[in-house]
């Protein structure tokens, strides 16, 4: 089962990065349940802006860490390379 790294844009235009095995379920959780991240609960709705697949959880987590170190401008450039909507 692949792991995914994803970026969602919150209602306040902030960006949140995470990992999951099911992108659709995770975005739905961010938008509708207490299973969503604390950060996104007060910033709903969120919309998926970017994702990429990884073979292992370890590689996905390493990539998530790398993305979280990027500036907002760098994250937006990454998002522009892969339009999801």
C-alpha positions in Angstrom: 0.0 0.0 0.0 1.5 3.4 -1.0 2.0 6.2 1.5 1.2 9.8 0.4 2.6 13.1 1.4 0.0 15.9 0.9 -0.4 19.6 1.2 -3.8 21.1 1.9 -4.7 24.8 1.9 -6.8 25.9 4.8 -9.6 28.5 4.7 -7.2 31.1 6.0 -4.8 30.4 3.1 -2.3 28.7 5.3 -0.8 25.4 4.2 -0.7 22.1 6.1 1.5 19.1 5.2 0.9 15.6 6.3 1.1 11.9 5.4 -1.5 9.2 4.9 -2.4 6.0 3.1 -5.7 7.4 1.9 -5.8 11.0 0.7 -9.6 11.3 0.2 -10.3 9.9 3.7 -7.7 12.2 5.3 -9.0 15.3 3.6 -12.5 14.4 4.7 -11.3 14.0 8.2 -9.6 17.4 8.2 -12.9 18.9 7.1 -15.5 17.0 9.1 -14.3 15.2 12.2 -12.2 15.5 15.2 -9.7 13.0 13.6 -8.3 16.0 11.6 -5.2 17.7 12.8 -5.6 20.2 15.6 -4.1 22.9 13.2 -6.8 22.4 10.6 -9.8 22.1 12.9 -10.1 25.8 13.3 -9.2 26.5 9.7 -11.9 24.5 7.8 -12.6 23.9 5.1 -9.3 22.6 3.6 -8.7 21.7 0.0 -6.1 19.4 -1.4 -3.4 21.2 -3.3 -0.6 18.7 -3.7 0.3 15.0 -3.2 2.9 12.5 -4.1 3.2 8.8 -3.5 5.9 6.9 -1.7 6.6 3.2 -1.4 7.2 3.3 2.4 6.1 5.2 5.4 9.7 6.1 6.2 10.2 7.7 2.8 6.9 9.6 3.1 7.8 10.9 6.5 11.3 12.0 5.4 9.7 13.9 2.5 7.1 15.4 4.8 9.9 16.7 7.0 11.6 18.1 3.9 8.5 19.9 2.7 7.8 21.4 6.1 11.3 23.0 6.0 10.4 24.8 2.8 9.3 28.5 2.7 5.7 29.3 1.7 7.0 30.5 -1.7 8.8 27.1 -2.2 5.7 25.2 -1.2 3.6 27.2 -3.7 6.1 26.5 -6.4 5.9 22.8 -5.6 2.1 23.0 -5.7 2.2 24.7 -9.1 4.1 21.8 -10.5 1.3 19.4 -9.7 -2.2 20.9 -9.9 -4.7 18.6 -8.2 -8.0 20.4 -8.8 
